[in-house]
Amino acid sequence: SERAALVFTDIQGSTATWEACPEGMKEGLQVHNQAIRDCIAGHNGHEVKTIGDAFMVAFESASDAVWFGLSVQERLVKSVWPEELLDTVDHCSWDAEGPWCGLRVRVGVHCGDVSLQLNNLTGRYDY
């Protein structure tokens, strides 16, 4: 086995958002996916797989993984979101920092020993 940092992301409340505004969520998912992929590239990450709106990303170092997570949140806050999405409940709020709008994305980091396996179907590695 070897050591790695694995990051898992997930859009909070995505099922309810798909039901409430499918067109807005479709566009919002594109914004989300582009932000995630840009941040992966910017922090030496490797996209292992996506399932629905969730990403699994591998990094060689914990610091790259944590900086990736922070940059994802910063990028999402600055993103332009579809109006239909922003009109739904829980996609706009106001706090001490000012207005916040968009999809809320959870980011979890796991660091430790991993076992790398080749997926014969995709030809890509999985953990």
C-alpha positions as CSV (number, residue, x, y, z in Angstrom):
1,S,0.0,0.0,0.0
2,E,1.0,3.6,-0.3
3,R,-0.1,6.9,1.3
4,A,-2.5,9.4,-0.3
5,A,-5.1,12.0,0.5
6,L,-8.5,11.2,-0.9
7,V,-11.2,13.9,-1.2
8,F,-14.9,13.3,-1.5
9,T,-17.3,16.1,-2.5
10,D,-21.1,16.1,-2.6
11,I,-23.7,18.7,-3.3
12,Q,-25.9,19.2,-0.3
13,G,-29.6,18.7,-1.0
14,S,-29.1,17.9,-4.6
15,T,-32.1,15.5,-4.9
16,A,-34.5,18.1,-3.6
17,T,-32.9,20.7,-5.9
18,W,-33.3,18.5,-8.9
19,E,-37.0,18.1,-8.1
20,A,-37.5,21.8,-7.4
21,C,-35.8,23.1,-10.5
22,P,-34.3,20.6,-12.9
23,E,-33.2,23.1,-15.5
24,G,-31.5,25.3,-13.0
25,M,-29.8,22.3,-11.4
26,K,-28.7,21.1,-14.8
27,E,-26.9,24.4,-15.5
28,G,-25.7,24.6,-11.9
29,L,-24.2,21.1,-12.1
30,Q,-22.1,22.3,-15.1
31,V,-20.9,25.3,-13.1
32,H,-20.1,23.0,-10.2
33,N,-18.3,20.3,-12.3
34,Q,-16.1,22.9,-14.1
35,A,-15.2,24.5,-10.8
36,I,-14.2,21.2,-9.3
37,R,-12.2,20.1,-12.3
38,D,-10.4,23.4,-12.5
39,C,-9.4,23.2,-8.9
40,I,-8.3,19.5,-9.3
41,A,-5.9,20.7,-12.1
42,G,-4.7,23.6,-10.0
43,H,-3.7,21.4,-7.0
44,N,-2.0,18.4,-8.5
45,G,-5.1,16.2,-8.1
46,H,-6.4,13.2,-10.0
47,E,-10.1,12.7,-10.6
48,V,-10.7,9.1,-9.7
49,K,-14.4,9.1,-10.4
50,T,-17.7,10.8,-10.3
51,I,-21.0,9.4,-9.2
52,G,-23.9,11.7,-9.8
53,D,-22.8,15.0,-8.3
54,A,-20.1,13.6,-6.1
55,F,-16.4,13.5,-7.0
56,M,-13.6,11.3,-5.6
57,V,-10.2,12.9,-6.1
58,A,-6.7,11.7,-5.1
59,F,-3.8,13.8,-4.0
60,E,-0.2,12.8,-3.1
61,S,-0.2,15.2,-0.2
62,A,-2.6,16.2,2.5
63,S,-1.8,19.9,2.0
64,D,-2.7,19.7,-1.7
65,A,-6.0,18.1,-0.7
66,V,-6.8,20.7,1.9
67,W,-5.9,23.6,-0.4
68,F,-8.1,22.0,-3.1
69,G,-11.0,21.9,-0.7
70,L,-10.5,25.6,0.2
71,S,-10.1,26.6,-3.4
72,V,-13.3,24.7,-4.4
73,Q,-15.3,26.7,-1.8
74,E,-13.8,30.0,-2.9
75,R,-14.5,29.3,-6.5
76,L,-18.1,28.2,-5.9
77,V,-18.8,31.4,-3.9
78,K,-17.5,33.5,-6.8
79,S,-19.4,31.5,-9.5
80,V,-22.3,32.8,-11.5
81,W,-25.3,30.6,-10.9
82,P,-28.5,30.2,-12.9
83,E,-31.3,32.5,-11.7
84,E,-33.8,29.6,-11.5
85,L,-31.5,27.8,-9.1
86,L,-31.0,31.0,-6.9
87,D,-34.8,31.4,-6.7
88,T,-35.1,28.1,-4.8
89,V,-35.0,27.7,-1.1
90,D,-31.5,27.4,0.5
91,H,-29.5,28.7,-2.4
92,C,-29.1,32.3,-1.3
93,S,-28.3,33.6,2.2
94,W,-26.8,36.6,4.0
95,D,-24.2,36.4,6.8
96,A,-21.6,38.7,8.3
97,E,-19.4,38.3,5.2
98,G,-22.3,39.4,2.9
99,P,-24.5,37.6,0.4
100,W,-23.8,34.0,-0.5
101,C,-25.5,32.2,-3.4
102,G,-25.1,28.9,-5.2
103,L,-24.9,25.2,-4.6
104,R,-23.6,24.1,-1.2
105,V,-20.8,21.5,-1.5
106,R,-19.4,19.3,1.2
107,V,-15.8,18.4,1.0
108,G,-14.2,15.6,3.1
109,V,-10.6,14.7,3.2
110,H,-9.1,11.3,4.2
111,C,-5.4,10.8,4.6
112,G,-3.6,7.5,5.0
113,D,-2.7,4.2,3.5
114,V,-4.5,3.3,0.3
115,S,-4.5,0.3,-2.0
116,L,-4.4,1.1,-5.7
117,Q,-6.3,-1.1,-8.1
118,L,-6.6,-1.0,-11.8
119,N,-10.2,-1.0,-13.0
120,N,-10.2,-3.4,-16.0
121,L,-13.4,-1.9,-17.4
122,T,-12.2,1.7,-17.5
123,G,-8.4,1.2,-17.6
124,R,-8.2,3.8,-14.7
125,Y,-6.9,3.3,-11.2
126,D,-9.2,3.2,-8.2
127,Y,-8.6,3.2,-4.5
